[in-house]
């Protein structure tokens, strides 16, 4: 039976109170992909500056370019799938879902060198303000998106606004429950692909968070979660 995918926003107070100390701000993406009928993905936004979100519908056939830098060797494309996305600062999509049920979102992430160190100068550039658009516009599954992202140079920071210029990392999920998290760590792109990658927060990097989670005991019955790492 074909699964349905539901995208939702979680209350900031819920995940912030449960997962991190109250002295910091953090965003969290959570994926529920263990149900036989539904796949549910949601996130909170508890950022330290306002994003002034607007809901934007994008049809098929729109021409797009993957960089705000006119001089960049940016990838260009025409939208293959229609989508609905929440734009931050009326500038870039931070969350969205396309007509095939593929979802993508970016969260704050700062882990060393924020531009991918490419081995080829000919590799087309895709900056962080366009990651979500590129994924939603072009692909129907996580697997398709991951394969395509391996062929572009990812740049995590561009733009003139405080929120849009923040370095980011990317999460993707589809209607089968497949998931991927994409991070630039000290110039190297790390892609974590598989249904087991259900949670994404902010720094530290995914390997560290997985390691810390294994060291901590979490009792899901009493609703308490031990702090796993630095968030912002």
N, C-alpha and C positions, 0 to 999 in steps of 0.2 A: 504494500500500500504506500502510495506516495505521501511523504510527510509534508506538512505545512510549516512554514517558517513565520514566526512572529517576532517583530522588532519592537522593543519598548525601552523607555527611559525609567531607570530605577530611582527612587527617592535618594537624594544625596545623603540624607541623615542615616539611612539604613546601612549602606556599605561603609560610609566614613566612620560611623560609630563602631561598627563591628570589626573593621579590619585595621584601623590605624589610630594613632594617638590624636587627640583633639587639637593639638598644637600645630598640626600641619594640614595642608590641603592635598587632596589626591582624587584621581579619577579611577574608576574600575570598570572593566568590561567583563561580563560573565555570560557563559554559554551553557544552556541546558540542552544536551543532545542525547539523553538517555531514554527519552520517551518514544514509544513506537508510533505515535501519531503526530507529534509536534516537535519542532526545534525552536527554542526560544533564546533570543540573545538580547541583552540589555546593557545599559551603562548608566553611570551617574556622571555628573559634571560638578566637581567641587573645586574649581580653579580659583586662583587668587586674583583674577581680573575678569570683568564681564565679557561675554562672547557675543551678546546681542543676537541670538540665533534667529534665522529666518528660514522658512520652509520653501524649497525650490524644486519645481518639477522640470526635468530635462527630457525632451522627446528624442526619438531616433533622428539621426542624420545631421547632428550639430558638429561643426568643425571645432576642434580644440587643439591646444598646444600645451606641452607639459612644463612650461617654465614662465615665470614672470620677467625673466631676464631676456631682453630682446637679442642679446648677443650670444646666448647659450645655444648649443647644438641640441635643441629640444626635440623630443619625440612629438609627432603630430598624429592625430587620428580623427575619425568621424564616428559619432556615437552609434553603436550597434544596438544597444538596448536602452529603453527608457528607464528613468529612475526618479525617485524622490529622495531628497537629502536635506539635512539641516546645515545651513551655512553659518559660519562664525564670522562676525564683523562684516557681514555681507561680502565676504572675500573668498572663502574656501569651504568646501564641504567637510564637516567633521564626522558626520554619521549619515548613512543612507542605505537604501535597498533598491535593487533593480527589478525589472519585470520577471526575471528568472529566479528570484528569491535569493540572490547573492547579496550579502551585506558587507559593508566595510566601514571602519571608523578609525580615527587617529586619536591618540592620547599623548599627553606630555611625556617626553623621554629625552634625557640628556646623559649620554654615556660616552664621554671622550670625543674623539673626532667625529663630526656629524655628517660629513660628506663621504660617500663611498669612494674609496681609493680604487680607481678603475685601472685595469691593465691595458685598456685600449682607449685612445683619444677619440676614436670614431663612435664609441658607444653613445647613443642618444641619452639626453638628460631628462630626468623626471623629478621635479622638486616637490617638497612636502605638501605644498598647497594644492597639488594636483593628484596626489596618490589615490584618494578615494574616488575622484572622478574617473581616473584611468581604469581602475578596477571595475567600477559599476558600469561604465560605458561599453566595455569591451568583452566581458567574460560572464559565463553562466555558472561556473564552478570554481571552487578554491584551487583545484588542480590546474585549471587553465590559467588562472591569475598568477599562481606561483611560478609556473614555467615562463610566462611572459616577463615577470619582474626580474628574472635572472638575466634578461637580455638588455636591460636599461641601467643607466647610472643613476642611483638614488641620491638625492640631495635633501637633507632633512631640514634645512633652514633657508628661507627666502622671505622677502616681503618686508613692508615697512611698519606694520602694526605689531604691538607687543604680543598679542595673542597669536596672530597668524605666523609671526616670525619665530615662535617657540619651536625648538626641535621636537620631533614627534616620532612615535612608532605606530605601526599599522596592524590592525587585526582584521581578518576576513573569515566569514562563515557562510555556508550554503545550506540548502534545504535538506541535504543528506546528513547534516551534522558535522561535515568535515570542517576543519579549522586550520588557520595559519596565523602566526604572529611574525612580523617582519621588523627587525631592529638593525640599526647601524651602530656597531660597537667599535670604537676606535678605528673608524674607516673601513671596517669589514662588515658586509651585510650578512646577517644571520637570519635564516628562515626556519622557524619551528612549525612543522607541518604534521598534522594528525588530529584525530578527534579528542585526544587526551589534553590538548591545550585549550582549556576551558576558561581560564582566568588571565586577564592582563591588567596590570596596574601602571605604575610609573617606574622610575629607577628603584632598586638596582636592576640589572639585566635579567633576562629570563632564566639563564642557567643558575644564577645566584638564588633567585626566588624559588626555583624548583628544589635546589639543595636545602634551603632554609625550611621549606614546607615539609620535607622529609624528616627534618630534625625536630619539628614541632608536632605535638599531639593536638588534634582538633576534634572537639566533641560537638558534632553537628546537632545533637539533641538538646543541649542547653543553650545554644545560640551564642556561645563565646568563641572568639577566634584570637589566637595570640598574634602579636605584631610580627610580621615576617621580614620587614626591611624598610629602608628609607623611602618615603613618599613625598611628593610635592604637587 
